[in-house]
């Protein structure tokens, strides 16, 4: 029987190596989203999100 491999290593093997620049892209995306949160006019109203996803009662 195979020795237990930690889940983190299993996921890494499946996903493969990160592409060059991925970490910078991800950081920039998060920073843009945080900046957008400061301007409430850019945000989508929660009611609209719920309606579009079909989650409203």
Long-range contacts (C-beta under 8 A, 24 or more apart in sequence): none
